[in-house]
């Protein structure tokens, strides 16, 4: 059912494809392939948060699933906030995160990745 939903969603009707995959999930939430289909459709639809959530749920079930690992790499992974007790979008976390990212990128130190 998820493969059908993925095919429908990729060929035109994203809404129907996502609904079909949601029905497949209601039948079997422990199937990483269904989560991969949901993630792929969410990426195609531009719903990044849903795609990231679907990939994370799928990888929790099947950590070596190639499709899910490729999607995670293309979506990117968020690091923990620099100051964990502040919200992620707090100005202090945003600025410190950008500075640390630049330092890591240039190879000049910073803290180890979380």
MOPAC internal coordinates of N, CA, C and O (Angstrom, degrees):
PM7 1SCF
backbone

  N    0.0000 0     0.00 0     0.00 0    0    0    0
  C    1.4452 1     0.00 0     0.00 0    1    0    0
  C    1.5358 1   110.27 1     0.00 0    2    1    0
  O    1.2310 1   120.42 1   140.47 1    3    2    1
  N    1.3427 1   116.80 1   -39.53 1    3    2    1
  C    1.4677 1   120.07 1   179.70 1    5    3    2
  C    1.5236 1   110.81 1   -66.39 1    6    5    3
  O    1.2310 1   120.19 1   141.80 1    7    6    5
  N    1.3276 1   117.23 1   -38.20 1    7    6    5
  C    1.4667 1   120.53 1   178.64 1    9    7    6
  C    1.5298 1   109.92 1   -63.66 1   10    9    7
  O    1.2310 1   120.51 1   140.51 1   11   10    9
  N    1.3227 1   116.63 1   -39.49 1   11   10    9
  C    1.4618 1   120.82 1   177.18 1   13   11   10
  C    1.5352 1   109.36 1   -64.21 1   14   13   11
  O    1.2310 1   120.40 1   134.31 1   15   14   13
  N    1.3240 1   116.85 1   -45.69 1   15   14   13
  C    1.4642 1   121.06 1   178.81 1   17   15   14
  C    1.5212 1   111.63 1   -60.22 1   18   17   15
  O    1.2310 1   120.63 1   139.91 1   19   18   17
  N    1.3375 1   116.39 1   -40.09 1   19   18   17
  C    1.4623 1   120.88 1   178.18 1   21   19   18
  C    1.5345 1   110.25 1   -64.12 1   22   21   19
  O    1.2310 1   120.73 1   136.27 1   23   22   21
  N    1.3306 1   116.22 1   -43.73 1   23   22   21
  C    1.4673 1   119.99 1   179.45 1   25   23   22
  C    1.5283 1   111.38 1   -63.30 1   26   25   23
  O    1.2310 1   120.53 1   135.66 1   27   26   25
  N    1.3273 1   116.58 1   -44.34 1   27   26   25
  C    1.4642 1   120.59 1   179.18 1   29   27   26
  C    1.5238 1   110.08 1   -62.89 1   30   29   27
  O    1.2310 1   120.71 1   135.02 1   31   30   29
  N    1.3254 1   116.25 1   -44.98 1   31   30   29
  C    1.4636 1   120.49 1  -177.68 1   33   31   30
  C    1.5157 1   113.43 1   -66.18 1   34   33   31
  O    1.2310 1   120.23 1   142.43 1   35   34   33
  N    1.3116 1   117.17 1   -37.57 1   35   34   33
  C    1.4615 1   120.42 1  -177.84 1   37   35   34
  C    1.5299 1   112.07 1   -77.45 1   38   37   35
  O    1.2310 1   120.33 1   157.34 1   39   38   37
  N    1.3284 1   116.97 1   -22.66 1   39   38   37
  C    1.4646 1   119.23 1  -178.09 1   41   39   38
  C    1.5220 1   113.09 1   -96.33 1   42   41   39
  O    1.2310 1   120.09 1  -178.89 1   43   42   41
  N    1.3144 1   117.44 1     1.11 1   43   42   41
  C    1.4532 1   115.80 1   175.73 1   45   43   42
  C    1.5077 1   116.64 1   159.77 1   46   45   43
  O    1.2310 1   119.81 1   121.02 1   47   46   45
  N    1.3141 1   117.96 1   -58.98 1   47   46   45
  C    1.4622 1   120.56 1  -172.54 1   49   47   46
  C    1.5285 1   110.67 1   -94.65 1   50   49   47
  O    1.2310 1   121.08 1   -94.95 1   51   50   49
  N    1.3349 1   115.53 1    85.05 1   51   50   49
  C    1.4677 1   120.95 1  -178.37 1   53   51   50
  C    1.5208 1   112.09 1   -58.66 1   54   53   51
  O    1.2310 1   120.63 1   137.76 1   55   54   53
  N    1.3148 1   116.41 1   -42.24 1   55   54   53
  C    1.4610 1   120.68 1  -177.70 1   57   55   54
  C    1.5271 1   110.72 1   -60.25 1   58   57   55
  O    1.2310 1   120.43 1   132.06 1   59   58   57
  N    1.3194 1   116.77 1   -47.94 1   59   58   57
  C    1.4697 1   120.25 1   179.70 1   61   59   58
  C    1.5328 1   110.93 1   -65.33 1   62   61   59
  O    1.2310 1   120.37 1   141.16 1   63   62   61
  N    1.3350 1   116.89 1   -38.84 1   63   62   61
  C    1.4568 1   120.46 1   177.92 1   65   63   62
  C    1.5156 1   112.28 1   -61.79 1   66   65   63
  O    1.2310 1   120.69 1   135.50 1   67   66   65
  N    1.3321 1   116.29 1   -44.50 1   67   66   65
  C    1.4698 1   119.77 1   178.24 1   69   67   66
  C    1.5286 1   111.38 1   -65.67 1   70   69   67
  O    1.2310 1   120.28 1   140.80 1   71   70   69
  N    1.3368 1   117.06 1   -39.20 1   71   70   69
  C    1.4709 1   120.07 1   177.58 1   73   71   70
  C    1.5239 1   111.10 1   -62.51 1   74   73   71
  O    1.2310 1   120.34 1   138.42 1   75   74   73
  N    1.3209 1   116.96 1   -41.58 1   75   74   73
  C    1.4599 1   121.09 1   179.37 1   77   75   74
  C    1.5257 1   110.51 1   -63.81 1   78   77   75
  O    1.2310 1   120.61 1   137.65 1   79   78   77
  N    1.3201 1   116.43 1   -42.35 1   79   78   77
  C    1.4692 1   119.80 1   177.67 1   81   79   78
  C    1.5277 1   110.97 1   -65.69 1   82   81   79
  O    1.2310 1   119.81 1   144.15 1   83   82   81
  N    1.3277 1   117.97 1   -35.85 1   83   82   81
  C    1.4623 1   120.63 1   177.00 1   85   83   82
  C    1.5230 1   110.63 1   -64.31 1   86   85   83
  O    1.2310 1   120.48 1   141.47 1   87   86   85
  N    1.3443 1   116.68 1   -38.53 1   87   86   85
  C    1.4752 1   119.70 1   175.75 1   89   87   86
  C    1.5191 1   110.58 1   -64.13 1   90   89   87
  O    1.2310 1   120.26 1   139.75 1   91   90   89
  N    1.3262 1   117.10 1   -40.25 1   91   90   89
  C    1.4659 1   120.69 1   177.57 1   93   91   90
  C    1.5277 1   110.08 1   -62.74 1   94   93   91
  O    1.2310 1   120.50 1   140.79 1   95   94   93
  N    1.3352 1   116.64 1   -39.21 1   95   94   93
  C    1.4690 1   120.49 1   177.73 1   97   95   94
  C    1.5231 1   111.72 1   -64.81 1   98   97   95
  O    1.2310 1   120.39 1   142.81 1   99   98   97
  N    1.3328 1   116.85 1   -37.19 1   99   98   97
  C    1.4651 1   118.69 1  -179.99 1  101   99   98
  C    1.5283 1   110.50 1   -66.66 1  102  101   99
  O    1.2310 1   120.08 1   154.91 1  103  102  101
  N    1.3220 1   117.45 1   -25.09 1  103  102  101
  C    1.4613 1   120.85 1   177.25 1  105  103  102
  C    1.5284 1   112.03 1   -82.50 1  106  105  103
  O    1.2310 1   120.20 1   145.89 1  107  106  105
  N    1.3448 1   117.22 1   -34.11 1  107  106  105
  C    1.4710 1   120.46 1  -176.62 1  109  107  106
  C    1.5250 1   109.70 1  -152.92 1  110  109  107
  O    1.2310 1   120.14 1   -84.15 1  111  110  109
  N    1.3261 1   117.34 1    95.85 1  111  110  109
  C    1.4633 1   122.15 1  -178.36 1  113  111  110
  C    1.5314 1   112.38 1   -81.71 1  114  113  111
  O    1.2310 1   120.22 1   172.15 1  115  114  113
  N    1.3269 1   117.18 1    -7.85 1  115  114  113
  C    1.4567 1   120.12 1  -176.72 1  117  115  114
  C    1.5252 1   112.36 1  -101.92 1  118  117  115
  O    1.2310 1   120.38 1  -156.93 1  119  118  117
  N    1.3251 1   116.87 1    23.07 1  119  118  117
  C    1.4546 1   121.60 1  -179.61 1  121  119  118
  C    1.5266 1   108.83 1  -108.37 1  122  121  119
  O    1.2310 1   120.76 1   -67.76 1  123  122  121
  N    1.3219 1   116.16 1   112.24 1  123  122  121
  C    1.4640 1   121.05 1  -177.01 1  125  123  122
  C    1.5265 1   111.85 1   -65.07 1  126  125  123
  O    1.2310 1   119.89 1   150.90 1  127  126  125
  N    1.3227 1   117.81 1   -29.10 1  127  126  125
  C    1.4714 1   120.48 1   179.92 1  129  127  126
  C    1.5294 1   111.06 1   -65.67 1  130  129  127
  O    1.2310 1   120.36 1   144.56 1  131  130  129
  N    1.3214 1   116.92 1   -35.44 1  131  130  129
  C    1.4669 1   120.38 1   177.59 1  133  131  130
  C    1.5224 1   109.37 1   -66.98 1  134  133  131
  O    1.2310 1   120.49 1   137.13 1  135  134  133
  N    1.3386 1   116.66 1   -42.87 1  135  134  133
  C    1.4592 1   120.12 1   178.18 1  137  135  134
  C    1.5250 1   110.37 1   -62.95 1  138  137  135
  O    1.2310 1   120.28 1   144.30 1  139  138  137
  N    1.3365 1   117.07 1   -35.70 1  139  138  137
  C    1.4635 1   120.61 1   177.42 1  141  139  138
  C    1.5340 1   110.53 1   -64.15 1  142  141  139
  O    1.2310 1   120.76 1   138.64 1  143  142  141
  N    1.3329 1   116.16 1   -41.36 1  143  142  141
  C    1.4687 1   119.87 1   178.72 1  145  143  142
  C    1.5272 1   110.85 1   -63.98 1  146  145  143
  O    1.2310 1   120.58 1   137.12 1  147  146  145
  N    1.3205 1   116.50 1   -42.88 1  147  146  145
  C    1.4682 1   120.45 1   178.05 1  149  147  146
  C    1.5280 1   109.87 1   -62.51 1  150  149  147
  O    1.2310 1   120.52 1   136.00 1  151  150  149
  N    1.3240 1   116.62 1   -44.00 1  151  150  149
  C    1.4654 1   120.69 1   178.68 1  153  151  150
  C    1.5113 1   112.07 1   -61.86 1  154  153  151
  O    1.2310 1   120.25 1   136.23 1  155  154  153
  N    1.3164 1   117.13 1   -43.77 1  155  154  153
  C    1.4658 1   121.25 1  -179.95 1  157  155  154
  C    1.5310 1   110.86 1   -62.40 1  158  157  155
  O    1.2310 1   120.76 1   134.91 1  159  158  157
  N    1.3488 1   116.15 1   -45.09 1  159  158  157
  C    1.4671 1   119.58 1   179.32 1  161  159  158
  C    1.5287 1   111.72 1   -66.17 1  162  161  159
  O    1.2310 1   120.53 1   140.62 1  163  162  161
  N    1.3222 1   116.59 1   -39.38 1  163  162  161
  C    1.4649 1   119.84 1   178.78 1  165  163  162
  C    1.5274 1   110.45 1   -64.25 1  166  165  163
  O    1.2310 1   120.17 1   139.94 1  167  166  165
  N    1.3365 1   117.28 1   -40.06 1  167  166  165
  C    1.4618 1   120.37 1   176.40 1  169  167  166
  C    1.5268 1   110.22 1   -62.52 1  170  169  167
  O    1.2310 1   120.87 1   136.31 1  171  170  169
  N    1.3214 1   115.94 1   -43.69 1  171  170  169
  C    1.4632 1   121.33 1  -179.58 1  173  171  170
  C    1.5310 1   110.91 1   -62.90 1  174  173  171
  O    1.2310 1   120.89 1   144.99 1  175  174  173
  N    1.3370 1   115.91 1   -35.01 1  175  174  173
  C    1.4627 1   120.92 1  -179.46 1  177  175  174
  C    1.5291 1   112.37 1   -82.78 1  178  177  175
  O    1.2310 1   120.33 1   169.79 1  179  178  177
  N    1.3380 1   116.98 1   -10.21 1  179  178  177
  C    1.4579 1   120.21 1  -179.68 1  181  179  178
  C    1.5208 1   113.32 1    83.09 1  182  181  179
  O    1.2310 1   120.47 1  -160.49 1  183  182  181
  N    1.3314 1   116.71 1    19.51 1  183  182  181
  C    1.4682 1   121.52 1   178.95 1  185  183  182
  C    1.5256 1   106.95 1   -97.85 1  186  185  183
  O    1.2310 1   120.69 1   -99.88 1  187  186  185
  N    1.3189 1   116.29 1    80.12 1  187  186  185
  C    1.4604 1   121.95 1  -171.83 1  189  187  186
  C    1.5299 1   112.87 1   -60.56 1  190  189  187
  O    1.2310 1   120.03 1   135.47 1  191  190  189
  N    1.3214 1   117.55 1   -44.53 1  191  190  189
  C    1.4582 1   120.25 1  -177.55 1  193  191  190
  C    1.5243 1   111.16 1   -60.41 1  194  193  191
  O    1.2310 1   120.50 1   135.84 1  195  194  193
  N    1.3203 1   116.65 1   -44.16 1  195  194  193
  C    1.4613 1   120.24 1   179.00 1  197  195  194
  C    1.5288 1   110.43 1   -65.01 1  198  197  195
  O    1.2310 1   120.34 1   141.96 1  199  198  197
  N    1.3263 1   116.95 1   -38.04 1  199  198  197
  C    1.4648 1   120.74 1   178.98 1  201  199  198
  C    1.5291 1   110.64 1   -64.52 1  202  201  199
  O    1.2310 1   120.44 1   134.77 1  203  202  201
  N    1.3260 1   116.76 1   -45.23 1  203  202  201
  C    1.4674 1   121.14 1   179.57 1  205  203  202
  C    1.5293 1   110.17 1   -62.32 1  206  205  203
  O    1.2310 1   120.33 1   136.60 1  207  206  205
  N    1.3294 1   116.97 1   -43.40 1  207  206  205
  C    1.4634 1   120.59 1   178.97 1  209  207  206
  C    1.5267 1   111.31 1   -62.79 1  210  209  207
  O    1.2310 1   120.19 1   136.31 1  211  210  209
  N    1.3286 1   117.25 1   -43.69 1  211  210  209
  C    1.4565 1   121.42 1  -179.18 1  213  211  210
  C    1.5314 1   110.75 1   -64.40 1  214  213  211
  O    1.2310 1   120.41 1   137.48 1  215  214  213
  N    1.3183 1   116.82 1   -42.52 1  215  214  213
  C    1.4618 1   120.51 1   179.31 1  217  215  214
  C    1.5282 1   110.26 1   -64.34 1  218  217  215
  O    1.2310 1   120.15 1   137.25 1  219  218  217
  N    1.3147 1   117.32 1   -42.75 1  219  218  217
  C    1.4725 1   120.72 1   178.92 1  221  219  218
  C    1.5239 1   111.04 1   -62.81 1  222  221  219
  O    1.2310 1   120.13 1   136.44 1  223  222  221
  N    1.3311 1   117.36 1   -43.56 1  223  222  221
  C    1.4720 1   120.45 1   179.11 1  225  223  222
  C    1.5256 1   110.76 1   -64.35 1  226  225  223
  O    1.2310 1   120.55 1   138.77 1  227  226  225
  N    1.3311 1   116.55 1   -41.23 1  227  226  225
  C    1.4601 1   120.04 1   179.03 1  229  227  226
  C    1.5177 1   112.29 1   -65.92 1  230  229  227
  O    1.2310 1   120.44 1   138.48 1  231  230  229
  N    1.3338 1   116.76 1   -41.52 1  231  230  229
  C    1.4644 1   120.09 1   179.54 1  233  231  230
  C    1.5253 1   112.02 1   -68.78 1  234  233  231
  O    1.2310 1   120.20 1   152.58 1  235  234  233
  N    1.3248 1   117.22 1   -27.42 1  235  234  233
  C    1.4633 1   119.95 1   175.58 1  237  235  234
  C    1.5307 1   109.88 1   -65.13 1  238  237  235
  O    1.2310 1   120.28 1   148.85 1  239  238  237
  N    1.3178 1   117.07 1   -31.15 1  239  238  237
  C    1.4595 1   121.83 1   179.48 1  241  239  238
  C    1.5244 1   112.19 1   -85.84 1  242  241  239
  O    1.2310 1   120.63 1   143.04 1  243  242  241
  N    1.3220 1   116.41 1   -36.96 1  243  242  241
  C    1.4600 1   121.75 1  -176.07 1  245  243  242
  C    1.5299 1   109.34 1  -140.99 1  246  245  243
  O    1.2310 1   120.33 1   -94.43 1  247  246  245
  N    1.3436 1   116.98 1    85.57 1  247  246  245
  C    1.4682 1   120.76 1  -173.39 1  249  247  246
  C    1.5274 1   115.07 1   -63.44 1  250  249  247
  O    1.2310 1   119.62 1   163.46 1  251  250  249
  N    1.3175 1   118.32 1   -16.54 1  251  250  249
  C    1.4738 1   120.50 1  -177.35 1  253  251  250
  C    1.5204 1   113.04 1  -107.48 1  254  253  251
  O    1.2310 1   119.73 1  -167.61 1  255  254  253
  N    1.3046 1   118.13 1    12.39 1  255  254  253
  C    1.4561 1   122.05 1  -178.99 1  257  255  254
  C    1.5298 1   108.76 1   -66.63 1  258  257  255
  O    1.2310 1   120.66 1   -63.39 1  259  258  257
  N    1.3417 1   116.35 1   116.61 1  259  258  257
  C    1.4640 1   121.03 1  -174.47 1  261  259  258
  C    1.5204 1   112.92 1   -61.68 1  262  261  259
  O    1.2310 1   120.73 1   136.71 1  263  262  261
  N    1.3261 1   116.20 1   -43.29 1  263  262  261
  C    1.4625 1   120.14 1  -178.80 1  265  263  262
  C    1.5320 1   110.70 1   -60.54 1  266  265  263
  O    1.2310 1   120.82 1   134.53 1  267  266  265
  N    1.3195 1   116.04 1   -45.47 1  267  266  265
  C    1.4704 1   120.59 1   179.63 1  269  267  266
  C    1.5301 1   111.27 1   -66.12 1  270  269  267
  O    1.2310 1   120.27 1   139.95 1  271  270  269
  N    1.3361 1   117.09 1   -40.05 1  271  270  269
  C    1.4655 1   120.06 1   178.80 1  273  271  270
  C    1.5275 1   111.41 1   -64.57 1  274  273  271
  O    1.2310 1   120.42 1   140.52 1  275  274  273
  N    1.3339 1   116.79 1   -39.48 1  275  274  273
  C    1.4641 1   120.00 1   177.34 1  277  275  274
  C    1.5260 1   111.18 1   -65.01 1  278  277  275
  O    1.2310 1   120.82 1   138.63 1  279  278  277
  N    1.3442 1   116.04 1   -41.37 1  279  278  277
  C    1.4647 1   118.78 1   178.08 1  281  279  278
  C    1.5155 1   111.05 1   -64.30 1  282  281  279
  O    1.2310 1   120.10 1   139.39 1  283  282  281
  N    1.3346 1   117.42 1   -40.61 1  283  282  281
  C    1.4679 1   120.58 1   178.74 1  285  283  282
  C    1.5195 1   110.48 1   -61.58 1  286  285  283
  O    1.2310 1   120.66 1   138.88 1  287  286  285
  N    1.3243 1   116.34 1   -41.12 1  287  286  285
  C    1.4715 1   119.67 1   178.88 1  289  287  286
  C    1.5241 1   111.43 1   -65.18 1  290  289  287
  O    1.2310 1   120.27 1   140.18 1  291  290  289
  N    1.3274 1   117.09 1   -39.82 1  291  290  289
  C    1.4644 1   118.77 1  -179.08 1  293  291  290
  C    1.5321 1   111.61 1   -73.69 1  294  293  291
  O    1.2310 1   120.28 1   148.70 1  295  294  293
  N    1.3322 1   117.07 1   -31.30 1  295  294  293
  C    1.4655 1   120.18 1   178.38 1  297  295  294
  C    1.5208 1   111.69 1   -78.51 1  298  297  295
  O    1.2310 1   120.61 1   148.97 1  299  298  297
  N    1.3221 1   116.44 1   -31.03 1  299  298  297
  C    1.4589 1   121.06 1  -175.42 1  301  299  298
  C    1.5189 1   109.90 1    88.36 1  302  301  299
  O    1.2310 1   121.09 1   -17.99 1  303  302  301
  N    1.3011 1   115.52 1   162.01 1  303  302  301
  C    1.4573 1   121.14 1   179.97 1  305  303  302
  C    1.5184 1   109.20 1  -118.68 1  306  305  303
  O    1.2310 1   120.75 1   -40.56 1  307  306  305
  N    1.2952 1   116.16 1   139.44 1  307  306  305
  C    1.4582 1   119.77 1   176.07 1  309  307  306
  C    1.5172 1   109.67 1   -84.57 1  310  309  307
  O    1.2310 1   121.47 1   -39.72 1  311  310  309
  N    1.2769 1   114.80 1   140.28 1  311  310  309
  C    1.4647 1   119.86 1   173.33 1  313  311  310
  C    1.5182 1   108.34 1   -88.47 1  314  313  311
  O    1.2310 1   121.34 1   -17.00 1  315  314  313
  N    1.3083 1   115.05 1   163.00 1  315  314  313
  C    1.4619 1   118.83 1   175.62 1  317  315  314
  C    1.5192 1   108.59 1   -64.90 1  318  317  315
  O    1.2310 1   120.06 1   -30.10 1  319  318  317
  N    1.3362 1   117.49 1   149.90 1  319  318  317
  C    1.4742 1   119.17 1   176.91 1  321  319  318
  C    1.5266 1   110.41 1   -59.86 1  322  321  319
  O    1.2310 1   120.45 1   -32.76 1  323  322  321
  N    1.3209 1   116.75 1   147.24 1  323  322  321
  C    1.4649 1   121.75 1  -178.60 1  325  323  322
  C    1.5304 1   110.17 1   -60.63 1  326  325  323
  O    1.2310 1   120.82 1   135.33 1  327  326  325
  N    1.3113 1   116.05 1   -44.67 1  327  326  325
  C    1.4645 1   121.54 1   176.92 1  329  327  326
  C    1.5350 1   106.19 1  -109.58 1  330  329  327
  O    1.2310 1   120.17 1   -83.52 1  331  330  329
  N    1.3468 1   117.29 1    96.48 1  331  330  329
  C    1.4647 1   120.67 1  -168.56 1  333  331  330
  C    1.5346 1   116.01 1   -62.75 1  334  333  331
  O    1.2310 1   119.59 1   154.82 1  335  334  333
  N    1.3203 1   118.39 1   -25.18 1  335  334  333
  C    1.4635 1   119.20 1  -177.68 1  337  335  334
  C    1.5276 1   112.41 1   -83.98 1  338  337  335
  O    1.2310 1   120.20 1   173.85 1  339  338  337
  N    1.3411 1   117.22 1    -6.15 1  339  338  337
  C    1.4636 1   121.20 1   175.11 1  341  339  338
  C    1.5311 1   108.95 1   -99.14 1  342  341  339
  O    1.2310 1   120.22 1   -28.10 1  343  342  341
  N    1.3171 1   117.19 1   151.90 1  343  342  341
  C    1.4739 1   119.32 1   176.80 1  345  343  342
  C    1.5264 1   111.33 1   -60.93 1  346  345  343
  O    1.2310 1   120.80 1   -28.20 1  347  346  345
  N    1.3236 1   116.08 1   151.80 1  347  346  345
  C    1.4589 1   122.21 1  -178.91 1  349  347  346
  C    1.5269 1   112.23 1   -56.59 1  350  349  347
  O    1.2310 1   120.37 1   143.15 1  351  350  349
  N    1.3455 1   116.90 1   -36.85 1  351  350  349
  C    1.4683 1   120.19 1  -176.67 1  353  351  350
  C    1.5272 1   113.59 1   -89.61 1  354  353  351
  O    1.2310 1   120.10 1  -171.94 1  355  354  353
  N    1.3316 1   117.41 1     8.06 1  355  354  353
  C    1.4632 1   121.02 1   175.97 1  357  355  354
  C    1.5323 1   108.65 1   -64.87 1  358  357  355
  O    1.2310 1   120.18 1   -38.60 1  359  358  357
  N    1.3137 1   117.27 1   141.40 1  359  358  357
  C    1.4618 1   122.01 1  -176.02 1  361  359  358
  C    1.5304 1   112.45 1   -57.03 1  362  361  359
  O    1.2310 1   120.23 1   143.01 1  363  362  361
  N    1.3302 1   117.17 1   -36.99 1  363  362  361
  C    1.4739 1   120.47 1   179.73 1  365  363  362
  C    1.5328 1   109.52 1   -64.06 1  366  365  363
  O    1.2310 1   120.03 1   132.93 1  367  366  365
  N    1.3280 1   117.55 1   -47.07 1  367  366  365
  C    1.4608 1   120.65 1   179.11 1  369  367  366
  C    1.5233 1   111.48 1   -63.56 1  370  369  367
  O    1.2310 1   120.41 1   138.44 1  371  370  369
  N    1.3101 1   116.82 1   -41.56 1  371  370  369
  C    1.4686 1   120.56 1  -178.54 1  373  371  370
  C    1.5205 1   110.30 1   -62.91 1  374  373  371
  O    1.2310 1   120.16 1   130.32 1  375  374  373
  N    1.3181 1   117.30 1   -49.68 1  375  374  373
  C    1.4707 1   120.34 1  -176.89 1  377  375  374
  C    1.5251 1   112.21 1   -67.57 1  378  377  375
  O    1.2310 1   120.56 1   134.44 1  379  378  377
  N    1.3395 1   116.54 1   -45.56 1  379  378  377
  C    1.4646 1   119.15 1   178.70 1  381  379  378
  C    1.5340 1   110.68 1   -62.98 1  382  381  379
  O    1.2310 1   120.66 1   140.56 1  383  382  381
  N    1.3196 1   116.35 1   -39.44 1  383  382  381
  C    1.4582 1   120.36 1   178.68 1  385  383  382
  C    1.5203 1   111.93 1   -61.75 1  386  385  383
  O    1.2310 1   120.56 1   138.08 1  387  386  385
  N    1.3233 1   116.53 1   -41.92 1  387  386  385
  C    1.4736 1   120.26 1   178.71 1  389  387  386
  C    1.5214 1   111.58 1   -65.56 1  390  389  387
  O    1.2310 1   120.83 1   138.37 1  391  390  389
  N    1.3386 1   116.02 1   -41.63 1  391  390  389
  C    1.4640 1   119.83 1   179.04 1  393  391  390
  C    1.5272 1   109.74 1   -63.82 1  394  393  391
  O    1.2310 1   120.06 1   133.05 1  395  394  393
  N    1.3249 1   117.49 1   -46.95 1  395  394  393
  C    1.4629 1   120.18 1   179.86 1  397  395  394
  C    1.5221 1   111.70 1   -63.80 1  398  397  395
  O    1.2310 1   120.49 1   143.72 1  399  398  397
  N    1.3097 1   116.67 1   -36.28 1  399  398  397
  C    1.4640 1   120.26 1   178.03 1  401  399  398
  C    1.5308 1   109.98 1   -62.19 1  402  401  399
  O    1.2310 1   120.72 1   134.62 1  403  402  401
  N    1.3360 1   116.23 1   -45.38 1  403  402  401
  C    1.4641 1   119.99 1   178.53 1  405  403  402
  C    1.5177 1   111.41 1   -62.42 1  406  405  403
  O    1.2310 1   120.61 1   139.24 1  407  406  405
  N    1.3518 1   116.45 1   -40.76 1  407  406  405
  C    1.4658 1   119.94 1   179.24 1  409  407  406
  C    1.5295 1   111.02 1   -64.95 1  410  409  407
  O    1.2310 1   120.19 1   136.73 1  411  410  409
  N    1.3231 1   117.24 1   -43.27 1  411  410  409
  C    1.4666 1   120.55 1   178.66 1  413  411  410
  C    1.5243 1   110.79 1   -63.56 1  414  413  411
  O    1.2310 1   121.12 1   138.30 1  415  414  413
  N    1.3096 1   115.46 1   -41.70 1  415  414  413
  C    1.4546 1   121.84 1  -177.77 1  417  415  414
  C    1.5327 1   110.92 1   -63.93 1  418  417  415
  O    1.2310 1   120.83 1   141.05 1  419  418  417
  N    1.3230 1   116.02 1   -38.95 1  419  418  417
  C    1.4734 1   119.71 1  -178.92 1  421  419  418
  C    1.5230 1   111.05 1   -83.90 1  422  421  419
  O    1.2310 1   120.17 1   171.18 1  423  422  421
  N    1.3385 1   117.28 1    -8.82 1  423  422  421
  C    1.4639 1   120.45 1   178.65 1  425  423  422
  C    1.5029 1   114.09 1    78.29 1  426  425  423
  O    1.2310 1   119.79 1  -155.25 1  427  426  425
  N    1.3252 1   118.00 1    24.75 1  427  426  425
  C    1.4685 1   121.02 1  -176.12 1  429  427  426
  C    1.5228 1   112.49 1  -104.13 1  430  429  427
  O    1.2310 1   119.79 1  -160.09 1  431  430  429
  N    1.3164 1   118.00 1    19.91 1  431  430  429
  C    1.4589 1   117.60 1   173.91 1  433  431  430
  C    1.4899 1   113.73 1   115.27 1  434  433  431
  O    1.2310 1   120.96 1    39.47 1  435  434  433
  N    1.3247 1   115.77 1  -140.53 1  435  434  433
  C    1.4439 1   121.20 1  -172.92 1  437  435  434
  C    1.5182 1   108.30 1    94.10 1  438  437  435
  O    1.2310 1   120.56 1     7.25 1  439  438  437
  N    1.2942 1   116.54 1  -172.75 1  439  438  437
  C    1.4542 1   119.91 1   179.11 1  441  439  438
  C    1.5056 1   109.37 1   -88.08 1  442  441  439
  O    1.2310 1   121.24 1   -17.80 1  443  442  441
  N    1.3269 1   115.24 1   162.20 1  443  442  441
  C    1.4713 1   117.83 1   178.42 1  445  443  442
  C    1.5242 1   109.47 1   -70.27 1  446  445  443
  O    1.2310 1   119.99 1   -28.53 1  447  446  445
  N    1.3416 1   117.62 1   151.47 1  447  446  445
  C    1.4617 1   120.97 1  -177.78 1  449  447  446
  C    1.5149 1   112.55 1   -63.01 1  450  449  447
  O    1.2310 1   120.58 1   -35.42 1  451  450  449
  N    1.3093 1   116.49 1   144.58 1  451  450  449
  C    1.4672 1   121.36 1  -179.82 1  453  451  450
  C    1.5067 1   110.13 1   -87.76 1  454  453  451
  O    1.2310 1   120.10 1   180.00 1  455  454  453

